[in-house]
Amino acid sequence: MWASKRPGPPAGGPQKKLVIKGLKALPTLPLSYKTDTLERLRSAVHAIQQNQPTTQGLEELYRDCEGLCLHKFASDVYEMLQTELEKYTRQQLLQIDRSPDTHAPAAILDQTRKFWDDYTQQLTMVRCVFLYLDRTYALQTTNVASLWAMGLSVVRQHLVETNMRSRLVRLFINEVTSERNGQLIDRPSLASIARMFIDLGLYAQSLQPSFIDATRDYYRSESLRMINYLVPIKQSAGVSAEARSSGPTDVPGYMNHVQRRLDEETQRVAQYLKPSTKSTLLATVLAELVEKHTEKLLGPNFDAMVDADMVSDLTNLYSLLLPVNKLDLLQQNWISYIKKTGLRMMQASDLEATLISGLLAFKRKLDNILSIAFQNNTRLIGALREAFEMFINTRRSKPAQLIARHIDQCMRMGSKLAADDDIDDIFDRIIMLFRFIQGKDLFEAYYRRDLAKRLLYNKTLSTDTERLVLQKLKAECGAGYTNRLEGMLHDMELSLELSSEFAQKQPESAMNDIGFQGSVLTMAFWPTYEPMELVLPRQAEEAQNAFTELYAEKHKGRNLQWQHNLGTCLINVEFNEGSKELQLSHLQGTVMLMFAEQNELTYSQIQQSTGLENNELQRTLQSLACGKFRVLTKEPKGRDVDTSDTFHFNAKFKCPQARVKISQIATKEIEKESKELEAHIHLDRMYRVDAALVRIMKARKTLEHSDLVTELLKQLDFNVSTTEIKERVDTLFERDYVRRDDSNPSTYHYIA
């Protein structure tokens, strides 16, 4: 309960009474109040529209509007204001519309811009005067728009009902076309016109569709004009964009032009179009300039760009084809180019000398294009893998052999291939090629043969480098794939330990004249070698026997089979010029030591002392007496060795090097060895085919021949022809693993 704090009347003072009486008569408005007030407001609207000062202050005008609204005249005020706006709008726009297009097309847009700028400012001032009307009557009455919306609808209605809307759109498009043709235009006017259409709600339904249609027509005409006069690509990555764009252009120049057009349209949107127009506008440009001409942009032009390694132009091409969903065509041309180029390389006359280095360079170029130009697109990466696998396996065994040989060249001591680049990077790129070949078992056989020579002749860069390559191969194919290769390295490590132990146990007197180091090889790991009979010099034979005894003591029950054709030796020889160290094979060394006691020996004497066959002895003597370094001479002279020849020690031998390596004469044995190796691998593959066929039939019991072939190819990791499959199936019939169906010969049944 509230208590009054007002002081009461003075004590003892007179009491006053407040008497409230009713009005004698209700107040009435002057008869001319409504008319006069509306006239004052109308005059104020006219003054605002003519950019003149009002006779009354804005606050007084606001009170007039408020008074009319309070006295229930709001609808009259709203109607008066709408009428005045319609009259003014009609007058101004009709005056603009009367100007002909031929007189000054840009002037009409400029006048419309000026009208719109003035009108919106005037409408803002009018709304301030009639704010009470806007916040009461317009807000509270159904189907009555706000003053701003009503002012805009007046303009929109006039444009729609007359031809002026389509005329403004046409003039707007003409100005944009002039700008596209290189002319300067009044961009602020276009921006104001575009904003007017946006505010009036006419942009999406009138201006944008017409603008997009005009854009489509413009770029359709331009693209046809340029595409029909394309010239072949200049085979030079250094041609400037200006040179390409002058006169008839090539595909890179055309794509640069498209990029410029896209940039121009993007700027156009930013400067005087609605942002939502951008996606539709750019899609229209790309559709006309790129999508409809994709096939002409690709084909031979694409091949020429990849050949010339035009990465920036390929980047343009990818960025243009991606948004128009034409990567499928790019992928087809990508595969086609790789296959065509790869097949040319596989059919080259100098295949063995250049194939692997060419493939590595080719793969590096394509990877660079994929990374930079094609943004490592997964579809194109898969396409590259598919194309490489196709062409590289057209020569079946050759790629596996040449890749193994290339690795061997890189791994040899003093290799120029590994001198300049990072060795790890070199092998990573080689392993990329290795992934594509299907004959990985054949590669393992060739690689094992080359590894054996590197290890036995001490030609490898280092054991660590060998293990690095084996780790990469194991990561690709599993531990079983590198089991024998790792076993070879392990054998060499054990052999070093055994040789060291052997040297320590030998008396010093026995080691003065000869140094002996034996390598013990596990037959299961190493390539198969045929033993060769050789009568060793006495000292070498004694050292060999001692090593054999030591090994027998350490490993009971094991036997050593000596492979003299794999051994090497170093012999110090005194010539007239001085002492030279000769690096020879066991066969060469055995022959040379015979001349330590006699300066002249016949062919028969040498053969009787060494026990060598004619072929091996002739090759050995030819390397010593007829090769580059002739430490022996023969009579009669000639390049071939005969059984009647006589040989002399060449005391006059000269060479600037202190150590001289004399290689054996190459024969066709290497080619024969390769054929035997491939035959062995082929036989092993047929055994694997047999095993796979039996597994499939055992699991499925009954199968059609075509289904059996399909299942078989899924399980094999190498190529096999249908003829070979049929032959292997026939062997299964003979061995009673499978039988034919009685009624359908192409159906097979497994025999349990």
Secondary structure, DSSP 8 states (H G I E B T S, - for coil): -----S----TT-----------SS-----TTHHHHHHHHHHHHHHHHHTT---SS-HHHHHHHHHHHHHTT-HHHHHHHHHHHHHHHHHHHHHHHHTS-TTT-HHHHHHHHHHHHHHHHHHHHHHHHHTHHHHHTHHHHSTT---HHHHHHHHHHHHHHHSSHHHHHHHHHHHHHHHHHTT----HHHHHHHHHHHHHTT-IIIIIHHHHHHHHHHHHHHHHHHHHTT-----S-TT--HHHHHSSS--HHHHHHHHHHHHHHHHHHHHHHS-TTHHHHHHHHHHHHHTGGGHHHHSTHHHHHHHHTT-HHHHHHHHHHHTTTT-HHHHHHHHHHHHHHHHHHHHT-TTHHHHHHHHHHHHHHHHHHIIIIISTT-HHHHHHHHHHHHHHHTTTTTHHHHHHHHHHHHHHBTT-STTTSS-HHHHHHHHHHHHHH-S-HHHHHHHHHHHHHHHHHTT-BS-HHHHHHHHHHHHHHH-GGGGHHHHHHHHHHHHHHHHHHHHHHHS-HHHHSS---------TTTS-----------HHHHHHHHHHHHHHHHHSTT------GGG-EEEEEEEETTEEEEEEEEHHHHHHHHHTTT-SEEEHHHHHHHH---HHHHHHHHHHHHSSSS-SEEEES-SSS--TT-EEEE-TT---S-SEEE------THHHHHHHHHHHHHHHHHHHHHHHHHHHHHHHHSEEEHHHHHHHHHHH-SS---HHHHHHHHHHHHHTTSEEE-SS-TTEEEE--
